[in-house]
Amino acid sequence: MANELGKRYRCQSCGTEVLCTKAGNGSAICCDQAMEPVEPRPIPSSD
């Protein structure tokens, strides 16, 4: 899996989050396992 520019990744073990600032092949690794992409939070409506 390639890292995507602007995506956040989180370690399931320790909770560390990283922001990808340069896209490329490979994956972010923490605690000897691949980090999972974080789903973006919805933007609240401005009603």
TITOR-198809 format. One record per atom (N, C-alpha, C): residue number from 1; residue in three letters; x, z, y. Coordinates in steps of 0.1 Angstrom, whole numbers, always signed. Example, Ala and Ser with C-alpha at 12.3 -4.5 7.8 and 13.67 -1.06 7.14 Angstrom:
BEGIN
[1, 'ala', [+132, +78, -57]];
[1, 'ala', [+123, +78, -45]];
[1, 'ala', [+132, +78, -33]];
[2, 'ser', [+128, +71, -22]];
[2, 'ser', [+137, +71, -11]];
[2, 'ser', [+129, +79, +0]];
//
This chain:
BEGIN
[1, 'met', [+8, +0, -12]];
[1, 'met', [+0, +0, +0]];
[1, 'met', [+9, +0, +12]];
[2, 'ala', [+6, -8, +22]];
[2, 'ala', [+13, -9, +34]];
[2, 'ala', [+8, +1, +45]];
[3, 'asn', [+17, +7, +53]];
[3, 'asn', [+12, +15, +64]];
[3, 'asn', [+7, +6, +75]];
[4, 'glu', [-4, +11, +81]];
[4, 'glu', [-11, +3, +91]];
[4, 'glu', [-8, +9, +105]];
[5, 'leu', [-5, +1, +115]];
[5, 'leu', [-3, +5, +128]];
[5, 'leu', [-15, +13, +134]];
[6, 'gly', [-13, +24, +139]];
[6, 'gly', [-23, +32, +146]];
[6, 'gly', [-31, +41, +136]];
[7, 'lys', [-29, +40, +123]];
[7, 'lys', [-36, +48, +114]];
[7, 'lys', [-30, +62, +112]];
[8, 'arg', [-38, +72, +110]];
[8, 'arg', [-33, +86, +107]];
[8, 'arg', [-33, +88, +92]];
[9, 'tyr', [-23, +95, +87]];
[9, 'tyr', [-22, +99, +73]];
[9, 'tyr', [-20, +114, +72]];
[10, 'arg', [-26, +120, +61]];
[10, 'arg', [-26, +134, +59]];
[10, 'arg', [-21, +137, +45]];
[11, 'cys', [-13, +148, +44]];
[11, 'cys', [-8, +153, +32]];
[11, 'cys', [-19, +162, +26]];
[12, 'gln', [-22, +160, +14]];
[12, 'gln', [-33, +168, +7]];
[12, 'gln', [-28, +182, +3]];
[13, 'ser', [-15, +183, +2]];
[13, 'ser', [-9, +196, -2]];
[13, 'ser', [-7, +206, +10]];
[14, 'cys', [-1, +201, +21]];
[14, 'cys', [+3, +210, +32]];
[14, 'cys', [-5, +208, +44]];
[15, 'gly', [-12, +196, +45]];
[15, 'gly', [-21, +193, +57]];
[15, 'gly', [-13, +187, +68]];
[16, 'thr', [-1, +183, +67]];
[16, 'thr', [+7, +176, +77]];
[16, 'thr', [+0, +162, +80]];
[17, 'glu', [-1, +159, +93]];
[17, 'glu', [-7, +146, +97]];
[17, 'glu', [+4, +138, +104]];
[18, 'val', [+5, +125, +102]];
[18, 'val', [+14, +116, +109]];
[18, 'val', [+6, +104, +114]];
[19, 'leu', [+11, +99, +125]];
[19, 'leu', [+5, +87, +131]];
[19, 'leu', [+15, +75, +129]];
[20, 'cys', [+10, +64, +124]];
[20, 'cys', [+19, +53, +121]];
[20, 'cys', [+21, +45, +134]];
[21, 'thr', [+34, +44, +138]];
[21, 'thr', [+37, +37, +151]];
[21, 'thr', [+44, +24, +148]];
[22, 'lys', [+47, +21, +136]];
[22, 'lys', [+53, +8, +132]];
[22, 'lys', [+48, +4, +118]];
[23, 'ala', [+40, -7, +117]];
[23, 'ala', [+35, -11, +104]];
[23, 'ala', [+46, -16, +95]];
[24, 'gly', [+44, -15, +82]];
[24, 'gly', [+54, -20, +73]];
[24, 'gly', [+50, -17, +58]];
[25, 'asn', [+58, -22, +49]];
[25, 'asn', [+55, -20, +35]];
[25, 'asn', [+59, -6, +31]];
[26, 'gly', [+53, -1, +21]];
[26, 'gly', [+57, +12, +16]];
[26, 'gly', [+45, +22, +20]];
[27, 'ser', [+48, +35, +18]];
[27, 'ser', [+38, +45, +21]];
[27, 'ser', [+44, +57, +26]];
[28, 'ala', [+37, +65, +34]];
[28, 'ala', [+41, +78, +39]];
[28, 'ala', [+41, +88, +28]];
[29, 'ile', [+52, +95, +26]];
[29, 'ile', [+54, +105, +15]];
[29, 'ile', [+56, +119, +21]];
[30, 'cys', [+49, +129, +15]];
[30, 'cys', [+51, +143, +19]];
[30, 'cys', [+48, +151, +7]];
[31, 'cys', [+56, +161, +5]];
[31, 'cys', [+54, +170, -7]];
[31, 'cys', [+55, +162, -20]];
[32, 'asp', [+63, +152, -21]];
[32, 'asp', [+66, +143, -32]];
[32, 'asp', [+53, +135, -37]];
[33, 'gln', [+44, +133, -28]];
[33, 'gln', [+32, +124, -31]];
[33, 'gln', [+28, +116, -19]];
[34, 'ala', [+21, +105, -21]];
[34, 'ala', [+17, +96, -10]];
[34, 'ala', [+7, +103, -2]];
[35, 'met', [+8, +101, +11]];
[35, 'met', [-2, +107, +21]];
[35, 'met', [-15, +98, +21]];
[36, 'glu', [-26, +104, +23]];
[36, 'glu', [-39, +97, +23]];
[36, 'glu', [-43, +93, +37]];
[37, 'pro', [-49, +81, +39]];
[37, 'pro', [-53, +78, +52]];
[37, 'pro', [-65, +87, +57]];
[38, 'val', [-65, +90, +70]];
[38, 'val', [-76, +99, +75]];
[38, 'val', [-86, +90, +81]];
[39, 'glu', [-99, +92, +78]];
[39, 'glu', [-110, +84, +84]];
[39, 'glu', [-112, +88, +98]];
[40, 'pro', [-114, +79, +107]];
[40, 'pro', [-116, +82, +121]];
[40, 'pro', [-129, +90, +124]];
[41, 'arg', [-129, +99, +133]];
[41, 'arg', [-141, +107, +137]];
[41, 'arg', [-150, +98, +145]];
[42, 'pro', [-163, +99, +143]];
[42, 'pro', [-172, +92, +152]];
[42, 'pro', [-171, +96, +166]];
[43, 'ile', [-173, +87, +176]];
[43, 'ile', [-173, +91, +190]];
[43, 'ile', [-187, +95, +193]];
[44, 'pro', [-189, +107, +200]];
[44, 'pro', [-202, +111, +204]];
[44, 'pro', [-209, +102, +214]];
[45, 'ser', [-222, +100, +213]];
[45, 'ser', [-229, +92, +222]];
[45, 'ser', [-229, +98, +236]];
[46, 'ser', [-230, +90, +246]];
[46, 'ser', [-231, +95, +260]];
[46, 'ser', [-245, +94, +265]];
[47, 'asp', [-255, +98, +258]];
[47, 'asp', [-269, +96, +262]];
[47, 'asp', [-272, +104, +275]];
//
